[in-house]
Amino acid sequence: MSPDDVARVGDQALAAPAAEVPPVTAAADERTTAPPARGRPRTWVFVLALAAIGAAVLCTLRFFAYAASHPSTDDAYVQGDTTVVSAKVFGRVDRVLVVGYQHVRKGELLVELAPVDAEIGVRQVEAALNSAETRVQEADAALIVQRHQATASLGQAQAAVDAAAARVPQSQTAVALDDRTVRASIAMARAQLSAAEAQVGAARSNLVKARNDLRRAKELFAEGAIAAQQVDQAQAAYDAAAAQDRGATDSVTQAREAFAQAEAALLRIPIDRQEVATAVAQQAQAAAGLDAARTGFDLVRQREAELADARAAVDEARAQLAAARQQLEYTRVLAPDDAVVGSDVPVQPGQVVQPGQALLTLVFSSHKWVQANFKETQLTHVRVGQPVTVRVDLLARTFHGHVERIGPATGAALSVLPPQNATGNFTKVVQRVPVSIILDDAPADLQVGLSVETTVDTRGPGAPARALDPQAR
């Protein structure tokens, strides 16, 4: 109990009558127990304060640990491949088939120039090429004919002389051999015919005998003098004799045909003798043509020179045609790949454009990345391949990617006017190094140039490809 409470209780005891002493004692008991009731909340407040301080310290430590392993920067922008499509030929714009911010496919027609002049040029060169090719064909045909005539005439005449000289005795020998062979064949065919006719007579006699035996066997069987088996044997003998008779008859027919063919072959002998006379005449004719063929090579060299000139003219015309067709193709401006028209098309139908004049800008959708400019103090543990989270302000969404490469130099070193700190006062400035980040799940229509916030998870796997450290490379 505090001194103020004791004094207050003493005053009340002196002023009160004796009968009221018990209530004073009860109030004193209440005041005596009141201070411990007020001390319990103070203890709990102290405990809660200590817990809050501990939680704050823990969160602070976790925040700094996370920040140390997850370097982040908002100096990052979406990058993409862009190109300025320019005219390659002089001409008037005929059609503009796209508008600003339109999606186009690879090979899609963007702008078409009037093709009239280019088509006229192509037709003129085609006509010149056709004329040159016709001259080549004529010169080539003339050369081939002349060379063939000169070479073939000489070779054929010489071969004809040699062949005719060898053919005369060969033909004579062949005639003699054919004559003996044909006569021998006739004699052999006659002998075979005689033998076949004799076989026919014998087979006919056997057939008559077998027929008589069969008739007698049937009569005896009808009288019951012989068994049925003997009748069957007589029938089989008759059938065999009939087959033998038919075979002998066929042999006679074949022998007669062979004899007729042998006699027909005898008629070829006069024809073979005529071939001997023809070979002698061909030998004389070939000897006369040999002299005439030797004079045919004088025109060959002249034809070769004409063909060389015609081929040179064709090569020149083909080169001119390829150039003219390319000029015609340049009147159709096509999309080199899937892309989006970057801005409003600055040309209109009827406008005359010059070679190299910009027609429109394309932003390719196939390859987009993020270029993040990290402070050099943040790249201590950054490695190629580590995962990255990318927060896009416009979409309010987070995408994922990975570190593709780290720049070989700082942005200041690659600027138009790099700093020169060799003279004057020096103030150290933390430099920024560009880091290329590949997007893994970003949409294809993500706009180039958007501001993003990137965070690298340096705890992830990655190759130690530090561009600023030659030892790491």
C-alpha positions in Angstrom: 0.0 0.0 0.0 1.3 3.4 -0.9 1.8 6.2 1.8 -1.1 8.2 0.4 -3.4 5.3 0.9 -2.3 4.8 4.5 -2.8 8.4 5.4 -6.3 8.4 3.8 -7.3 5.4 5.8 -6.1 6.9 9.1 -8.1 10.1 8.6 -11.2 8.1 7.9 -10.7 6.0 11.1 -10.4 9.1 13.4 -13.5 10.8 12.0 -15.9 7.8 12.0 -17.8 6.4 15.1 -16.9 3.1 16.7 -19.9 1.3 15.1 -18.7 2.1 11.6 -15.3 0.6 12.0 -16.0 -2.7 10.1 -16.9 -0.8 6.8 -13.7 1.1 7.1 -11.8 -2.1 7.5 -13.6 -3.6 4.3 -12.7 -0.5 2.3 -9.1 -0.8 3.4 -9.0 -4.4 2.3 -10.3 -3.4 -1.1 -7.7 -0.7 -1.5 -5.1 -3.1 -0.3 -5.9 -5.6 -3.1 -6.4 -3.0 -5.9 -2.7 -2.3 -6.8 -2.0 -5.9 -7.8 -5.1 -5.8 -10.2 -3.6 -2.8 -12.0 -0.1 -4.5 -12.4 -1.2 -7.5 -14.5 -2.1 -5.4 -17.7 1.2 -3.6 -17.5 3.0 -7.0 -17.6 1.0 -8.2 -20.7 1.7 -4.9 -22.5 5.4 -5.3 -21.9 5.3 -8.9 -23.2 3.4 -7.8 -26.3 5.8 -4.9 -26.9 8.8 -7.3 -26.7 7.0 -9.7 -29.2 6.3 -6.9 -31.6 9.9 -5.7 -31.5 11.1 -9.2 -32.1 8.8 -9.7 -35.0 9.9 -6.4 -36.5 13.5 -7.3 -36.1 12.8 -10.7 -37.7 10.9 -9.2 -40.6 13.7 -6.6 -41.1 16.3 -9.4 -41.2 14.2 -11.4 -43.6 13.6 -8.4 -45.8 17.3 -7.6 -46.0 18.1 -11.3 -46.6 15.5 -11.4 -49.4 16.7 -8.1 -50.9 20.3 -9.4 -50.9 19.4 -12.6 -52.8 16.7 -11.0 -55.0 18.2 -7.8 -56.6 15.5 -5.7 -58.2 15.3 -2.7 -60.4 12.6 -0.7 -62.1 15.0 0.7 -64.7 13.9 -2.0 -67.2 11.9 -1.9 -70.4 10.5 -4.4 -72.9 12.6 -4.7 -76.0 11.8 -6.3 -79.4 13.1 -6.6 -82.9 11.9 -3.7 -85.1 12.7 -2.8 -88.7 11.9 0.0 -91.0 10.5 -1.3 -94.3 11.8 0.9 -97.2 11.1 1.0 -100.9 13.8 -0.5 -103.2 12.6 0.9 -106.5 11.2 4.2 -107.8 7.5 4.1 -108.4 4.0 5.3 -107.5 2.1 3.8 -104.6 -0.8 1.8 -106.0 -2.2 0.2 -102.9 -1.6 0.3 -99.1 -3.1 -2.8 -97.6 -2.3 -2.3 -93.9 -3.0 0.3 -91.3 -1.2 1.3 -88.1 -1.0 -1.3 -85.3 -2.3 -4.1 -87.6 -1.0 -7.7 -87.2 0.5 -9.1 -90.3 1.8 -12.5 -91.3 5.0 -13.5 -93.0 4.7 -12.9 -96.7 1.6 -10.8 -96.4 1.4 -7.9 -98.9 1.9 -4.5 -97.2 2.4 -1.9 -99.9 2.1 -2.4 -103.7 3.7 0.0 -106.2 2.4 0.4 -109.7 4.0 -2.4 -111.7 3.4 -1.0 -115.2 7.0 0.2 -115.8 8.6 -2.9 -114.3 6.3 -5.2 -116.3 7.2 -3.4 -119.6 10.9 -3.8 -118.8 10.4 -7.5 -118.1 8.6 -8.1 -121.4 11.2 -6.3 -123.3 14.0 -8.3 -121.8 12.0 -11.6 -122.2 11.7 -10.8 -125.9 15.4 -10.2 -126.2 16.1 -13.4 -124.3 13.8 -15.4 -126.6 15.5 -14.0 -129.7 18.9 -14.8 -128.3 17.9 -18.3 -127.3 16.5 -18.9 -130.8 19.9 -17.8 -132.3 21.6 -20.2 -129.9 19.4 -23.1 -131.0 19.9 -22.3 -134.6 23.7 -22.0 -134.2 23.8 -25.2 -132.0 21.7 -27.1 -134.5 23.9 -26.0 -137.4 27.0 -26.9 -135.5 25.7 -30.3 -134.6 24.5 -31.0 -138.1 27.8 -29.9 -139.6 29.9 -31.8 -137.1 27.8 -34.8 -137.4 27.9 -34.7 -141.1 31.6 -34.2 -141.3 32.5 -36.8 -138.6 29.8 -39.3 -139.4 30.3 -39.1 -143.2 34.0 -39.7 -142.8 33.6 -42.5 -140.3 30.7 -44.1 -142.1 32.4 -44.0 -145.4 35.6 -45.6 -144.0 33.5 -48.2 -142.1 31.4 -48.9 -145.1 34.5 -49.6 -147.2 36.0 -51.9 -144.5 32.6 -53.6 -143.9 31.9 -54.2 -147.6 35.4 -55.6 -148.1 34.8 -58.1 -145.3 31.2 -58.8 -146.2 31.8 -60.2 -149.7 33.8 -63.3 -148.7 31.6 -63.7 -145.6 28.4 -63.7 -147.7 29.9 -66.2 -150.2 30.8 -68.6 -147.3 27.3 -68.1 -145.8 25.6 -69.0 -149.1 27.6 -72.2 -149.4 26.9 -73.2 -145.8 23.2 -72.5 -146.1 23.0 -74.5 -149.3 24.5 -77.6 -147.7 22.5 -77.1 -144.5 19.2 -76.8 -146.4 19.8 -79.8 -148.6 20.8 -81.9 -145.5 17.6 -80.8 -143.8 15.5 -81.8 -146.8 17.1 -85.3 -146.8 16.5 -85.7 -143.1 12.9 -84.5 -143.3 12.2 -87.0 -146.1 13.7 -89.8 -144.1 11.6 -88.9 -141.1 8.5 -88.8 -143.2 9.2 -92.3 -144.6 9.7 -93.6 -141.1 6.5 -92.0 -139.8 4.5 -93.5 -142.7 5.9 -96.9 -141.9 4.9 -96.5 -138.3 1.4 -95.6 -139.5 1.1 -98.9 -141.4 2.3 -101.0 -138.4 -0.1 -99.1 -136.0 -3.0 -99.6 -138.5 -2.4 -103.4 -138.6 -2.3 -103.6 -134.8 -5.5 -101.6 -134.6 -7.3 -104.0 -137.0 -6.0 -107.1 -135.0 -7.1 -105.5 -131.7 -10.6 -104.7 -133.1 -11.0 -108.3 -134.3 -9.9 -109.7 -130.9 -12.3 -107.4 -129.1 -15.2 -108.5 -131.3 -14.4 -112.3 -130.8 -14.0 -111.8 -127.0 -17.5 -110.1 -126.8 -19.1 -113.0 -128.8 -17.4 -115.7 -126.5 -18.5 -113.7 -123.4 -22.0 -113.6 -124.7 -21.9 -117.5 -125.1 -20.4 -117.8 -121.6 -17.1 -119.3 -122.9 -14.8 -116.7 -121.3 -14.8 -114.4 -118.3 -15.5 -110.7 -118.3 -11.8 -110.0 -117.4 -10.7 -111.3 -120.8 -13.2 -108.9 -122.4 -11.7 -106.0 -120.5 -8.2 -107.0 -121.5 -9.3 -107.1 -125.2 -10.9 -103.7 -124.8 -7.7 -102.2 -123.2 -5.6 -103.6 -126.0 -7.9 -102.1 -128.6 -7.7 -98.7 -126.9 -3.9 -98.8 -126.8 -3.8 -99.7 -130.5 -6.2 -96.9 -131.4 -4.0 -94.4 -129.4 -0.9 -95.7 -131.2 -2.6 -95.3 -134.5 -3.5 -91.7 -133.7 0.1 -91.0 -132.6 1.6 -92.4 -135.8 -0.8 -90.3 -137.8 0.2 -87.1 -135.9 3.9 -88.0 -136.5 3.3 -88.3 -140.2 1.6 -84.9 -140.2 4.6 -83.3 -138.3 7.1 -84.9 -140.6 5.3 -83.6 -143.7 5.3 -80.0 -142.2 9.1 -80.3 -141.5 9.7 -81.5 -145.0 7.8 -78.5 -146.4 9.8 -76.1 -144.3 13.0 -77.6 -145.4 12.1 -77.2 -149.0 11.0 -73.6 -148.4 14.4 -72.8 -146.8 16.0 -73.7 -150.1 14.4 -70.6 -151.6 16.7 -68.4 -149.5 19.8 -69.4 -151.3 19.3 -67.0 -154.3 18.5 -64.2 -151.9 21.8 -64.8 -150.1 23.7 -64.7 -153.4 22.1 -61.3 -154.2 23.5 -59.9 -150.9 27.0 -60.7 -152.1 26.5 -58.5 -155.1 25.0 -55.8 -152.9 28.0 -55.8 -150.6 30.4 -55.3 -153.6 28.3 -52.3 -154.8 28.3 -50.8 -151.2 32.1 -51.0 -151.0 32.5 -48.9 -154.2 29.9 -46.4 -153.0 31.6 -46.0 -149.6 35.0 -45.3 -151.2 33.5 -42.5 -153.2 31.8 -41.0 -150.1 35.0 -41.1 -148.1 36.6 -38.4 -150.3 33.5 -36.2 -150.1 33.3 -36.4 -146.2 36.9 -35.2 -145.7 35.9 -31.8 -147.1 33.1 -31.2 -144.5 35.3 -30.1 -141.5 36.0 -26.6 -142.9 32.5 -25.3 -141.8 32.7 -26.8 -138.3 35.0 -24.1 -136.9 32.8 -21.4 -138.4 29.7 -22.9 -136.7 31.5 -23.1 -133.4 32.4 -19.3 -133.4 28.7 -18.5 -134.2 27.5 -20.6 -131.3 29.9 -19.0 -128.8 28.6 -15.5 -129.8 25.0 -16.6 -129.5 25.5 -18.1 -126.0 27.2 -15.0 -124.7 24.2 -13.0 -125.9 21.8 -15.4 -124.0 23.8 -15.1 -120.8 23.6 -11.3 -121.0 19.9 -11.4 -121.7 19.3 -13.8 -118.7 21.1 -11.5 -116.4 19.0 -8.6 -117.6 15.8 -10.6 -117.2 16.7 -11.6 -113.6 17.3 -7.9 -112.8 14.1 -6.9 -114.4 12.1 -9.5 -112.6 13.7 -8.5 -109.3 12.7 -4.9 -110.0 9.1 -6.2 -110.6 9.2 -8.2 -107.4 10.3 -5.1 -105.5 7.0 -3.4 -106.4 5.4 -5.8 -103.9 6.5 -5.0 -100.4 6.0 -8.1 -98.3 6.2 -8.7 -94.5 9.5 -10.5 -93.7 8.0 -12.2 -90.7 5.0 -12.2 -88.4 4.9 -8.7 -87.0 2.7 -5.7 -86.0 2.7 -2.4 -87.9 4.4 0.0 -85.4 2.7 3.2 -86.3 0.5 4.9 -88.9 1.6 4.2 -92.4 3.1 7.5 -93.7 2.5 6.8 -97.4 -0.7 6.9 -99.3 -1.9 5.7 -102.7 -0.7 7.9 -105.5 2.4 9.1 -103.7 5.7 8.7 -105.6 8.4 7.1 -103.5 12.2 6.9 -104.0 14.5 4.0 -103.4 15.3 3.9 -99.7 12.3 5.9 -98.6 10.7 4.6 -95.4 7.2 3.1 -95.9 6.4 1.7 -92.5 7.8 0.3 -89.3 7.3 -3.3 -88.2 7.6 -4.7 -84.7 8.3 -8.5 -84.8 6.3 -10.5 -82.3 8.5 -13.7 -82.4 11.3 -12.4 -80.2 10.8 -10.0 -77.2 13.0 -9.6 -74.1 13.5 -7.2 -71.2 16.6 -5.1 -70.8 17.1 -4.3 -67.2 19.8 -1.9 -66.1 21.0 -3.1 -62.7 23.5 -1.3 -60.5 26.9 -2.9 -60.5 26.6 -3.6 -56.8 23.5 -5.8 -57.5 25.3 -8.1 -59.9 27.5 -9.9 -57.4 25.6 -13.1 -57.5 23.7 -12.8 -60.7 24.3 -15.6 -63.2 23.1 -16.5 -66.6 20.1 -18.8 -66.5 18.8 -17.6 -63.1 15.0 -17.2 -62.9 13.5 -13.7 -63.0 10.1 -12.3 -62.2 8.9 -9.4 -64.4 6.2 -7.1 -63.2 4.5 -5.2 -66.0 2.9 -1.9 -64.8 0.5 -1.6 -67.7 -1.0 -5.1 -67.3 -0.6 -5.3 -63.5 0.6 -8.8 -64.0 3.8 -10.7 -63.2 5.6 -12.9 -65.8 8.5 -15.2 -65.5 11.8 -15.3 -67.4 15.5 -16.0 -67.0 18.8 -14.2 -67.4 20.0 -14.6 -71.0 23.2 -12.6 -70.8 25.0 -9.9 -69.0 26.2 -6.8 -70.8 30.0 -6.6 -71.5 30.1 -3.0 -70.6 28.2 -0.4 -68.6 25.7 1.9 -70.2 28.0 4.9 -69.7 30.9 3.2 -71.4 28.7 2.6 -74.5 27.2 6.1 -74.7 28.0 8.6 -77.4 30.1 10.6 -75.0 31.6 8.2 -72.4 32.9 9.8 -69.2 36.6 10.7 -68.9 37.7 10.7 -65.3 41.4 11.0 -65.9 41.4 14.8 -65.2 39.7 17.1 -62.7 37.8 16.2 -59.6 36.3 12.7 -59.3 33.1 11.6 -57.7 32.4 7.9 -57.7 29.0 7.1 -59.3 27.5 3.6 -59.2 27.3 2.5 -62.8 24.5 0.4 -64.3 25.1 -2.7 -66.4 22.5 -3.9 -69.0 21.1 -7.4 -68.4 19.1 -9.2 -71.1 16.2 -11.2 -69.7 14.2 -13.7 -71.9 10.5 -13.9 -71.1 9.1 -17.4 -70.8 5.4 -16.9 -70.5 4.7 -13.3 -71.7 2.0 -12.8 -74.3 3.0 -12.2 -77.9 1.2 -8.9 -78.0 3.3 -7.4 -75.2 4.1 -3.8 -76.3 7.7 -2.9 -76.9 9.0 -0.1 -74.6 6.8 -0.8 -71.6 8.3 -0.1 -68.2 8.7 -3.2 -66.0 10.1 -4.1 -62.6 12.5 -7.1 -62.6 13.6 -9.2 -59.7 16.4 -11.9 -60.1 16.4 -14.9 -57.8 20.1 -15.4 -57.3 19.4 -18.6 -55.4 18.4 -20.4 -58.6 20.8 -22.4 -60.8 22.8 -20.5 -63.4 26.1 -20.6 -65.3 28.7 -18.2 -63.9 29.0 -16.2 -67.1 29.9 -12.8 -65.7 30.6 -10.6 -68.6 32.6 -8.1 -66.4 34.9 -10.8 -65.0 37.3 -12.4 -67.6 38.2 -15.1 -65.1 34.5 -16.1 -64.9 34.2 -16.3 -68.7 
